[in-house]
């Protein structure tokens, strides 16, 4: 029976602390959650179901379809368990595959060895059954097999994603120290932004937060920007299933949103990169880009969210300068963003204290290996009111006609 129609365990991985947002997405796609942990969730389905997950998840990394679970005390037992799998029914003998692994076994002192052993078992089995063997290598552009081996418990999966889902395919110009797309999507989801009101993103950098806000508001599937997945290189793949799922995803997307999105940066090069990324994502018409100091970011008299992702001061000589910037961010939110929800994503608790506002929530995230917080501020209306500045209208290229300071 084809794996595309056989129900098995599906594990969807994600960066640490993003699983609550991944859980919501998986449930929204109509799947049950069997288990949840810090870096993923477990559900059940077929490899065809993995197609739907790959196309529609914003916050995941890999969608793993379980082939077999077995006991393996050492590498020899691992090989024996792997060679029993009918790899000739899954992989083309004239094709290509790669192996990834996550291993913690006391008999293994070389992290590459389990992957090599897995490749050997697959190749030996296919050569024995077909007389030919597929090529192997590190690239994940075709079939990918994943080994998870903890203690004596081994699990082998088809990694139906291949290249990580964290890259949403539109960011051709990443800029300096960019936030990964699935982390940015999680941050936007944490703010509750749904396309209504105004999303303001000063210090926008390469535009990832603003673009993810637009895609979320449009309900546009991130997988629509990608045309190659590992599941396409498994025997039994039916392209019509994939095309039908893509069609459903396209048709469920909105054409416009009720709210507006504003993204600014003092660096003209950053704004140019952000605009180009927005064009690739097809959302440039929804985002007003402006070159200006964050203090001059236009804040319309509506409700909404304002989201900062400032530097954390990891380089020498930056901290004193950033103290002033963090204080100015707090002043800006307090004076210019009344009625909004304010958010600052930072990896520096000390700098966060300089904002001068009391956070109503501190939402835990990791950015790569750095412990971070998304700080939420309730910016209540006060007697002074907000700056009387109307919402800007983009020019023909979606940008305001401004000069760099």
C-alpha positions in Angstrom: 0.0 0.0 0.0 1.3 3.4 -0.9 2.5 5.7 1.9 0.5 8.5 0.2 -2.7 6.7 1.3 -1.5 5.1 4.5 -2.2 6.7 7.9 0.8 7.0 10.2 2.3 9.3 12.8 3.2 12.8 11.5 5.7 15.0 13.4 5.9 18.7 12.6 9.0 20.3 14.0 9.5 24.0 14.7 12.0 26.3 16.5 11.9 26.2 20.3 8.9 28.0 21.9 7.0 28.3 18.6 4.9 25.1 19.2 1.9 27.0 20.6 1.5 28.8 17.3 2.2 25.7 15.2 -0.4 23.8 17.2 -3.0 26.4 16.3 -2.1 26.2 12.6 -2.2 22.4 12.6 -5.6 22.4 14.3 -6.9 25.0 11.8 -5.9 22.7 8.9 -8.2 20.0 10.4 -5.7 17.8 12.1 -5.8 16.4 15.6 -2.9 17.1 18.0 -1.8 13.9 19.6 1.2 15.4 21.5 2.9 18.8 21.8 6.4 19.7 23.0 8.8 22.7 22.9 10.0 22.0 19.3 7.1 20.4 17.6 3.7 18.7 17.6 2.5 15.2 16.6 -0.6 14.4 14.5 -1.7 11.6 12.2 -2.3 11.3 8.5 -1.1 10.1 5.2 1.7 11.4 3.0 -0.9 13.2 1.0 -1.9 15.0 4.2 1.7 16.1 4.5 1.2 17.9 1.2 -1.5 20.1 2.8 0.6 20.7 5.9 3.7 21.7 3.8 1.7 24.2 1.8 -0.1 25.9 4.6 2.1 26.0 7.7 3.8 29.3 8.5 5.5 28.4 11.7 6.9 24.9 11.0 10.4 23.6 10.0 9.9 20.0 8.7 6.9 17.7 8.2 8.0 14.2 9.1 6.0 11.1 8.1 6.8 8.0 10.2 7.9 4.8 8.3 9.0 2.6 11.2 9.8 2.5 14.9 12.1 -0.2 16.3 14.6 -1.0 19.0 18.3 -0.5 18.2 21.0 -0.7 20.9 23.8 -0.1 18.5 24.7 0.7 14.8 24.4 -3.0 13.7 20.9 -3.3 15.1 20.1 0.1 13.5 21.2 -1.3 10.1 19.2 -4.5 10.6 16.0 -2.6 11.4 16.5 -0.2 8.4 17.2 -2.8 5.8 13.9 -4.5 6.5 12.0 -1.5 5.1 10.9 -1.8 1.4 13.0 1.1 0.2 12.6 0.0 -3.4 8.9 0.9 -3.1 9.7 4.4 -1.9 12.8 5.6 -3.7 13.8 5.5 -7.4 16.9 3.3 -7.9 18.1 5.9 -10.5 17.3 8.8 -8.3 18.8 10.7 -5.4 18.2 11.0 -1.7 19.8 12.5 1.4 19.7 11.5 5.1 19.4 13.8 8.1 19.5 12.5 11.7 19.0 13.5 15.3 20.9 11.0 17.5 21.6 10.5 21.2 22.9 6.9 21.7 25.7 6.0 24.0 27.4 3.8 21.4 27.8 6.6 18.9 30.6 9.1 19.2 30.6 10.4 15.6 27.5 12.4 14.7 27.8 11.6 11.0 28.0 7.8 11.5 24.3 7.1 12.0 23.4 9.0 8.7 26.1 7.0 6.9 24.7 3.7 8.3 21.2 4.7 7.3 22.4 5.5 3.7 24.2 2.1 3.6 21.1 0.2 4.6 18.9 2.0 2.0 21.4 1.6 -0.8 22.1 -2.1 0.0 18.4 -2.9 0.0 17.6 -1.1 -3.3 20.7 -2.6 -5.0 19.7 -6.1 -3.9 16.1 -5.7 -5.1 16.7 -3.6 -8.3 20.3 -4.2 -9.3 20.9 -0.4 -9.2 21.5 2.1 -6.5 20.4 5.7 -6.1 22.9 8.5 -5.6 23.2 10.2 -2.2 24.5 13.5 -0.9 23.9 16.4 1.5 21.5 18.4 -0.7 17.9 18.3 0.3 16.4 19.1 -3.1 15.0 15.6 -3.7 13.9 12.7 -1.4 15.0 13.1 2.3 15.0 10.4 4.9 15.2 11.4 8.6 16.5 9.2 11.5 15.5 10.0 15.1 17.4 7.7 17.5 17.2 8.3 21.2 18.7 5.7 23.5 17.5 2.3 22.1 14.4 3.8 20.4 14.9 4.4 16.6 12.3 6.1 14.4 12.8 6.6 10.6 10.7 9.1 8.7 10.2 10.5 5.3 11.0 14.2 5.6 8.2 15.4 3.3 9.5 19.0 3.3 13.1 18.6 2.3 14.4 22.1 2.5 13.1 23.8 5.7 9.7 25.4 5.7 11.1 28.3 7.8 12.1 29.9 4.5 8.9 31.2 2.8 10.5 31.8 -0.5 10.1 35.6 -1.0 13.2 36.9 0.8 15.7 37.3 -2.0 17.4 40.2 -0.1 17.8 39.2 3.6 19.7 42.1 4.9 21.8 42.1 8.1 20.8 39.7 10.9 17.4 39.0 9.5 14.6 37.3 11.6 13.7 33.9 10.1 10.3 33.9 8.4 8.6 31.4 10.7 9.8 33.2 13.7 8.5 36.5 12.2 5.1 34.8 11.5 5.0 33.6 15.1 5.7 37.1 16.4 2.9 38.5 14.3 0.5 35.8 15.4 1.4 36.5 19.0 0.3 40.1 18.6 -3.2 39.0 17.5 -2.9 40.9 14.2 -5.6 39.7 11.8 -5.6 42.4 9.0 -7.9 44.9 10.8 -6.6 48.2 12.2 -3.0 49.2 11.5 0.2 47.2 11.7 3.2 49.6 12.2 6.7 48.3 12.0 9.4 50.9 12.6 13.0 49.7 12.1 11.6 47.3 9.5 15.0 46.1 8.1 14.4 43.6 5.2 10.7 43.8 5.8 10.1 40.3 7.1 7.6 41.3 9.9 5.6 43.6 7.7 5.5 41.0 4.8 4.4 38.2 7.2 1.7 40.5 8.6 0.4 41.0 5.0 0.5 37.3 4.2 -1.4 36.5 7.5 -4.0 39.2 6.8 -4.5 37.8 3.3 -4.6 34.2 4.6 -2.2 33.4 1.8 -0.4 30.1 2.2 3.4 30.4 2.4 3.9 27.2 0.4 2.6 28.9 -2.7 6.0 30.6 -3.2 7.7 27.2 -3.5 7.6 24.5 -6.2 9.8 21.7 -4.8 9.3 19.4 -1.8 10.7 16.1 -0.8 7.4 14.3 -1.1 7.5 15.0 -4.9 10.4 12.5 -5.1 8.8 9.6 -3.4 7.3 6.8 -5.5 3.5 7.0 -5.7 3.4 10.8 -5.7 0.4 12.1 -7.7 0.9 15.6 -9.0 -2.9 16.1 -9.3 -3.2 15.9 -5.5 -0.6 18.6 -5.1 -2.2 20.8 -7.8 -5.6 20.5 -6.2 -4.2 21.5 -2.8 -2.4 24.5 -4.3 -5.7 25.5 -6.0 -7.6 25.3 -2.7 -4.9 27.3 -0.9 -4.9 30.0 -3.7 -8.7 30.3 -3.7 -8.9 30.6 0.1 -6.7 33.7 0.1 -8.2 37.2 0.2 -7.6 39.8 -2.4 -7.4 42.8 0.0 -7.4 43.6 3.6 -9.4 46.1 5.8 -6.4 47.4 7.6 -3.1 48.9 6.6 0.6 48.1 7.1 3.3 50.7 7.6 7.0 49.9 7.5 9.9 52.4 8.0 13.6 52.4 8.4 16.2 55.1 8.5 18.4 53.1 6.1 17.3 53.6 2.5 19.1 50.4 1.5 17.0 48.4 4.0 13.8 50.0 2.7 14.7 49.2 -0.9 15.4 45.5 0.1 12.2 45.3 2.0 10.2 46.7 -0.9 11.8 44.2 -3.3 11.0 41.3 -1.0 7.4 42.6 -0.7 7.2 42.6 -4.6 8.4 39.0 -4.7 5.8 38.1 -2.1 3.1 39.9 -4.1 2.2 42.2 -1.2 4.0 45.4 -2.1 0.6 47.1 -2.7 -0.5 46.5 0.9 2.6 48.0 2.6 3.5 51.6 2.8 7.3 51.9 3.0 9.0 55.1 4.1 12.6 56.1 4.8 12.7 57.9 8.1 13.9 57.8 11.7 11.6 55.6 13.7 10.5 58.6 15.7 9.0 60.0 12.5 7.1 56.9 11.6 3.5 57.9 10.7 0.9 56.4 13.1 -2.7 56.8 11.9 -5.4 57.5 14.4 -6.8 54.0 14.4 -6.2 51.0 16.7 -3.7 48.4 15.8 -0.2 47.2 16.8 3.3 48.7 16.6 6.1 46.2 16.5 9.8 46.9 17.0 12.6 44.4 16.4 15.7 46.5 17.5 19.3 45.3 17.8 20.2 43.6 21.1 23.6 45.1 21.6 25.7 42.0 21.1 28.6 43.9 19.5 31.1 45.9 21.5 30.5 49.6 21.8 26.8 49.5 20.9 25.3 49.2 24.3 25.4 52.8 25.3 24.0 54.0 22.0 21.2 51.4 22.2 20.2 52.5 25.7 19.2 55.8 24.2 17.4 54.1 21.3 15.4 51.8 23.6 14.4 54.8 25.8 13.3 56.7 22.6 11.3 53.7 21.5 9.4 53.8 24.8 8.8 57.6 24.5 7.6 57.1 20.9 5.1 54.4 21.9 3.9 56.4 24.9 3.4 59.7 23.0 2.6 58.7 19.4 0.9 55.3 19.7 -1.9 55.8 22.2 -4.7 53.2 21.7 -2.3 50.7 20.1 -0.7 47.6 21.5 3.0 48.0 21.5 5.5 45.2 21.1 9.3 45.0 21.3 11.2 41.8 20.4 14.5 41.8 22.2 17.2 39.5 23.5 18.5 42.0 26.0 16.6 42.2 29.4 18.9 45.1 30.5 18.1 47.1 27.4 14.4 46.3 27.8 14.4 48.1 31.1 15.4 51.3 29.3 12.0 51.4 27.5 10.5 52.8 30.6 7.1 51.2 30.2 5.6 48.3 32.2 5.1 45.2 30.0 1.7 43.6 30.4 3.1 40.3 28.9 6.5 38.8 28.3 6.2 36.2 25.6 9.1 33.8 25.4 10.9 33.1 22.1 14.3 32.0 20.8 16.0 33.8 17.9 18.5 31.1 16.8 20.0 30.1 20.2 19.4 33.5 21.8 16.8 33.6 24.6 14.4 36.4 23.6 11.2 38.1 24.8 8.3 39.7 22.9 7.3 42.5 25.3 3.7 43.7 25.1 2.6 47.2 26.2 -0.9 48.5 26.6 -0.7 52.0 25.2 -3.8 53.6 26.6 -5.3 56.8 25.3 -4.4 59.8 27.3 -5.2 63.4 27.6 -2.7 64.5 25.0 -4.0 62.3 22.3 -2.0 61.1 19.3 -0.2 63.0 16.7 -2.7 64.3 14.1 -1.0 62.6 11.1 -3.1 60.9 8.5 -2.3 57.5 7.1 0.2 57.9 4.2 -0.7 56.9 0.7 2.0 55.0 -1.2 3.3 56.3 -4.5 3.3 54.3 -7.7 6.0 52.0 -6.3 4.4 51.7 -2.8 6.8 54.2 -1.2 6.5 57.7 0.0 8.5 60.4 -1.6 10.9 61.1 1.2 14.6 62.0 1.5 17.1 60.1 3.7 18.2 62.0 6.8 
